[in-house]
């Protein structure tokens, strides 16, 4: 399959290049015109350009990108748009505002790429600062400079639901990066934008694996992407034409950066601890394990070698035989590794925050999820390209989605009651497969349904899950279409000079 990693981020002069023709284009034209008008109201001049980056829905492959394994997401039509221009006054300041000024207050920052992101004061605009820092950090890594920094005017509008597991934060980072790259006339390839966008988002305090940024930047209309890492690469995956993916928001917000030490980053740390313990139990000297093993993919070869001696090729065999299911305490892990965990992790503030917040770690469960989920991703891609008939293909894809959800729920424990309820409603009402998508602990479900049944399926979800929330006054009837929708794969990040 084609890999578009060497392509540059496109710069278009027409919105139709991304939004197509018809109602979506008409809506986009109105949206961009409103954004331009509000920019003028805020800053007294028109923006020099716009940039957009889409959200994404991960079809399968949850919590394995940061372990070095491939994932299979697609971009959705919902996106984040950044309007940008250089400041002629207050040349040393960055002014960042949002169309939704009630929820997202305007912010000011110094035009200093070396500034630290204030993790203790979690502002929405910090994601823009991550992107700002990322551009300059990437240039510095290449030995390039673009002259003195300048002040900027920025106005943001996003349609990716916040905290829904559809990557609204990464869409904002990527849109900011693309806006700055185009404004400063920098020629970056898609793969390098994806890689340094991932790296710079870590300034916010989450140990991101790279999937969200990669699909936002490298997506192509009409296809999902199998995305690999180290280095980032993306290949096309055609999905069954007779199937449709419906995204449904549980309306339980998951703030990844806010709960990082107990949820998202906690799992990253548990996976690293599992990898180091496995390495030692498989014969690697503890000092080497503590310094060179970071992910479960680092020890997969050792696990497979161990499995082959037990009549298998699956790394899960090593997990089941060498790790115990009961949670590990800090002392047991340190005894195995012959080193204090705080010493091993002393260069990672986010990891130290996890160690300060937790005393028990489920190594067996996290490792088993990662290895089985990694296999499901490739099984999903393999099923998608088979020619057994679309009904058979969709049945296999649905089964894999269901297996993935069970693993996320039971082994990785990143689900929540609202997600479990919504997945159950989806399956009870005809979904071929349904699973949580994104980081979990809230956010969205993705369900595979027959194309001709998508509209009726959405209607049932509205009646079963959302109508009681409308009746109780928690949500509004007119917002339902933004909470549950069918989506085809969308295009990736782009700049517009309109």
NUTI-279917 format. One record per residue (C-alpha): y, z, x. Coordinates in steps of 0.02 Angstrom, whole numbers, plus 50000, padded with zeros to 5 digits. Each point is the difference from the previous one (the first is absolute). Example, Ala and Ser with C-alpha at 12.3 -4.5 7.8 and 13.67 -1.06 7.14 Angstrom:
<nodes>
497755039050615
501724996750069
</nodes>
This chain:
<nodes>
500005000050000
501784996650055
500925013750095
501894998749980
500415013050132
501034988050108
501104994049857
501785006149997
500755009549853
500684986249886
501844998449956
500254991249833
501524992949912
499205000449827
499205014449904
498714987949929
499144999850170
499365017649960
500205002449813
499424982749944
500664992349840
500175006449823
500335017749936
499675008750167
501304989050086
501275002749860
499755018750015
500194999050190
501624990049988
500765013149886
499405014050112
500714992650161
501654995749916
500145018049939
499585006250175
501364989050074
501295006149873
499585018250032
500084997050187
501784993549978
500445015249895
499315011750133
500674991650155
501394988049950
499154984550067
498454989549968
498355002950092
499614988250142
498184998449947
498575007749902
498245004850052
498505004649894
498305007550032
498635002449869
498975015049955
498134998450005
498425005149912
498505003550109
498464992549919
498795009350114
500055009150167
500875016749974
500485011650142
499154989750133
501434989850073
500565014450110
498205001350059
500074982250065
499034991549859
500434984849896
500705001549824
500214987849857
501655001149905
501094987449910
501894999949979
500685002649824
501534992149918
500975016350001
501085001050155
501455008450089
501574989950034
501315004550131
501754992549999
500865001950169
501594996150095
500935005950155
501425012549979
501744995550060
500615017949983
499085015850055
499134989350128
498905014450055
499265004449829
498574994149891
500375000949813
498434999249893
500065000049810
498814996549857
500274991049835
499195015149919
501365011650063
499535014049881
498295002950077
500374993550175
501665006350066
501024989750124
499815005550182
500924997950165
499234999950173
500664996450174
499684982450064
498925007350137
498224993450021
499525015450101
500365012249858
498545010349940
499404999049821
500285016949918
498265004149934
500565016649930
501324991649892
498994986549913
501254986849941
499464983649922
501134990850124
499005007250146
498814985349974
501464988250036
500375009850159
498174998050050
500194981249984
501675000550094
499225009750143
498484988750000
500984984150033
500885007450151
498445008650065
499064983649992
501374990750090
500045013450135
498114998650022
500254981450036
501455003350119
501244992049881
501685006049935
501124993249863
501625007550065
500935015149931
499445006649832
501154997249852
500325008149833
499044993649850
500174999449812
498325000949910
499574999849815
498215001849939
499114995949838
498145002949977
498784996249860
498475007550088
499625016449909
500385015250107
498545011350046
498774988649911
498944995250151
500704982249999
500915002050165
501805001549944
500455008950163
499284986650113
500804986449894
501695008250034
499655001550187
499434981850010
501454993349896
501215009450113
499174992950156
500054982249932
501835002049947
500515006250172
498964986850090
500834986249902
501755007650013
499855001350189
499164982750011
498415006850079
498434989249998
498535011449968
498244994549957
499185007449847
498705009750097
501275008550113
501095004849851
498465007449915
499535009850156
501695007350043
500385003449816
498445010749996
500485008850161
501785003749946
499495006749829
499115014050092
501735007050039
499975006249820
498515011250042
498494990949928
498644993250113
499934982849918
498604988150044
500894983449977
499254992549842
501565002049893
501164991750124
498764986250044
499734994049822
501855001649957
500464988850145
498504988250011
499564997249817
499834982549931
500094994849816
498344998549911
498875008850125
499535017750049
499905003950185
498655007350111
501075009450125
499355005750167
500845010750132
500225001750188
500784987349996
500544997249819
499274983949927
499794993449824
498834987349923
499984992949824
498795006249866
499914989649842
499675010349846
499014994349846
501114989549887
499205007349845
500475017750052
501625009549988
500545016150087
500925012349889
501045013650080
500265016049900
501145014250055
499315017449968
501815006150001
499495013950117
501154997950148
499295000950175
501355003150129
499074995750160
501355005950119
500305016449908
498185005549988
499444992350165
499375015750085
498845004749856
499504982949936
500234983650093
500235006150180
498685013349970
498714986349973
500574990650155
499755015750103
498305003749922
499434982550046
500565002150179
499135016850012
498424992349927
500084985950127
500205011950147
498605011549943
498854985149973
500434993550174
499525016550081
498395001549899
499574982150051
500155004250185
501824996750045
500775013350114
501165011149899
501504996750112
499794981249974
499785002249813
501595010349987
501054987350096
499294983149953
499305001649823
501284998049862
499104991649855
498264998449926
499974981750053
500105006250180
498285008149983
499184987449883
499074992050145
499245016650051
499545003749819
499164983049979
499045002350162
499405016949936
499554992349832
498974986250082
498905013350078
499695006249822
499574983049926
501734995949930
501594990750044
501185011049898
501185012350086
499795011149846
498315005650071
500895008950143
501185008349877
498585006249891
498955006550144
501335007050118
501355007049884
499715013449870
500684998949823
500795017250000
501825000150057
500325003250184
501205013750051
501184998450147
498965011150113
498404989849975
500894983850043
500835007650153
498325006650059
499284982549988
501484991750087
500255014150126
501874999449972
501315007149882
500484987849864
501845003850023
499824995150183
499094983849960
501304995249870
501545007050087
500894983250008
499874996949812
501185010649893
499254993249839
498265005150056
500595017250051
500755001949826
498284996349926
499175012850114
501285012949948
499664996649815
498094999050002
498585010650067
498484990649932
499594981650028
498714989149910
499424988950141
498354994049923
500804994149837
501484991250080
498944990850128
498714994649871
501384993049889
500794990150141
498404991950060
499364995649826
501704993949941
500174988850153
498354991749954
500554997949818
501534990250055
498954986950087
498745000049857
501454996749880
500634985550103
498244993150015
499745001149813
501674991449966
499524984550099
498264998249927
499604986149878
498795009449887
501074997349846
501615009349963
499215012449879
498755005650131
501375000750133
501145010649890
498565011849960
499705002950186
501875002450033
500115012449857
498515009850063
500795001450172
501655005949924
499065013449902
499065005650155
501655000850095
500785011149868
498525011950002
500155001650188
501895002749992
499765013149865
498495009650065
500024997650189
501844997350041
500645010649856
501604990049977
499884998049812
500735011249863
499615003649816
501214986849936
499224986550108
498245005149948
500524999149817
500804982950021
498514992850095
498865006349861
501074992049866
499994983550095
498124999650018
499725005549820
501074985549939
499224985650093
500555000850181
498704992250113
500585011950136
501385012850017
500595011150142
501495009750063
501094989850117
501195005650135
500055016950083
499425008949843
500445017549936
500884990649861
500654982349989
499054985349929
498314993349949
499504981950023
498744992549879
499084983450004
499874991849829
499634982849932
501564989249998
499884996549814
499855018649963
501465005950107
501305000849860
498875009249879
499445011750140
501815004250039
500345003249815
498545012249992
500635009250154
501725001549923
499265007449842
498735011350086
500945006650152
501864996849977
500335001649813
499725018849997
501265001550143
501254989949899
499725010949848
500265015850102
501634993150068
499424999450182
500234981150015
500894986349903
499184986049902
501094986950084
499335005050172
498164997049963
499954982550076
500525007450168
498605012949992
498554988349963
499964981550045
498894986050061
500454992250166
499534984750099
500215000350190
501844998050047
500874993250154
500595010750145
501655005650075
501434987750015
501874998950026
501194990349887
501664992150042
500624995249827
</nodes>
